[in-house]
């Protein structure tokens, strides 16, 4: 869970590794472990969430990687508050989190990929039924399924596609701004159509607040945690309907 201090340092290390690998494809786990002065096996366990590290080590790694002071402060506070998070344990999101690599970021930027994935959880999950339900061409559906296999989101056995249960996918934080804008534009267009057509079951909640912009970085983890829990609550096996859930924060002031 992203509010957990171990998840936070894991995300920092993962994001750095993917960014370094994007700049230099030869940058390996072995090279990364050497930079951090830790064994490659131990680093692999940390990145997989199999090994916990102390605050001292977490800060040490962050400083070696020249992580910005604001993020180091956030990391320190997460460790200090870890005890107070115990009250969240009973309702903690049990979804396994998998980080999508930068070379597959384009999958996250197009709503059709995860709409197709959502349809695979329904009873009618053939490419033909998905095509009809989502209003996509059959070739688009098949192409999306193959892309999801390449990304590691799906597994293919013959003509059958399947996914690991209770998995959530995300990018590292260096998700390109232009791809994020593309996805949000798709969402806004879909929302406009839904509002104009008065889709049954649609609901919206709005809040207008005054906000210190320096607090925006602290909002991210809280919003992500909420969205995961909400998605888990809404996820019903066998459903044939696909919905998009967005939580946008945007300014009215100049």
DAWO-V306766 format. One record per residue. N is the residue number from 0. RES is the residue in one letter. SS is DSSP state (H for helix, E for strand, L for the rest). Layout:
n=[N;N]
res=[RES;RES]
ss=[SS;SS]
//
This chain:
n=[0;1;2;3;4;5;6;7;8;9;10;11;12;13;14;15;16;17;18;19;20;21;22;23;24;25;26;27;28;29;30;31;32;33;34;35;36;37;38;39;40;41;42;43;44;45;46;47;48;49;50;51;52;53;54;55;56;57;58;59;60;61;62;63;64;65;66;67;68;69;70;71;72;73;74;75;76;77;78;79;80;81;82;83;84;85;86;87;88;89;90;91;92;93;94;95;96;97;98;99;100;101;102;103;104;105;106;107;108;109;110;111;112;113;114;115;116;117;118;119;120;121;122;123;124;125;126;127;128;129;130;131;132;133;134;135;136;137;138;139;140;141;142;143;144;145;146;147;148;149;150;151;152;153;154;155;156;157;158;159;160;161;162;163;164;165;166;167;168;169;170;171;172;173;174;175;176;177;178;179;180;181;182;183;184;185;186;187;188;189;190;191;192;193;194;195;196;197;198;199;200;201;202;203;204;205;206;207;208;209;210;211;212;213;214;215;216;217;218;219;220;221;222;223;224;225;226;227;228;229;230;231;232;233;234;235;236;237;238;239;240;241;242;243;244;245;246;247;248;249;250;251;252;253]
res=[X;X;X;X;X;X;X;X;X;X;X;X;X;X;X;X;X;X;X;X;X;X;X;X;X;X;X;X;X;X;X;X;X;X;X;X;X;X;X;X;X;X;X;X;X;X;X;X;X;X;X;X;X;X;X;X;X;X;X;X;X;X;X;X;X;X;X;X;X;X;X;X;X;X;X;X;X;X;X;X;X;X;X;X;X;X;X;X;X;X;X;X;X;X;X;X;X;X;X;X;X;X;X;X;X;X;X;X;X;X;X;X;X;X;X;X;X;X;X;X;X;X;X;X;X;X;X;X;X;X;X;X;X;X;X;X;X;X;X;X;X;X;X;X;X;X;X;X;X;X;X;X;X;X;X;X;X;X;X;X;X;X;X;X;X;X;X;X;X;X;X;X;X;X;X;X;X;X;X;X;X;X;X;X;X;X;X;X;X;X;X;X;X;X;X;X;X;X;X;X;X;X;X;X;X;X;X;X;X;X;X;X;X;X;X;X;X;X;X;X;X;X;X;X;X;X;X;X;X;X;X;X;X;X;X;X;X;X;X;X;X;X;X;X;X;X;X;X;X;X;X;X;X;X]
ss=[L;L;L;L;H;H;H;H;H;H;H;H;H;H;H;H;H;H;H;H;H;H;H;L;L;L;L;L;H;H;H;H;H;H;H;H;L;L;L;H;H;H;H;H;H;H;H;L;L;L;L;L;L;L;H;H;H;H;H;H;H;H;H;H;L;L;L;L;H;H;H;H;H;H;H;H;H;H;H;H;L;H;H;H;H;H;H;H;H;H;H;L;L;L;L;E;E;E;E;E;L;H;H;H;H;H;H;H;L;L;H;H;H;H;H;H;H;H;H;L;L;E;L;L;L;L;H;H;H;H;H;H;H;H;L;L;L;H;H;H;H;H;H;H;H;H;H;H;H;H;H;L;L;L;E;E;E;L;L;E;E;E;L;L;L;L;E;E;E;E;E;L;L;L;L;L;H;H;H;H;H;H;H;H;H;H;H;H;H;H;H;H;H;H;H;H;H;L;L;L;L;L;L;L;L;L;L;L;L;L;L;L;H;H;H;H;H;H;H;H;H;H;H;H;H;H;H;H;H;H;H;H;H;H;L;L;L;E;L;L;L;L;L;L;L;L;L;L;L;L;L;L;L;L]
//
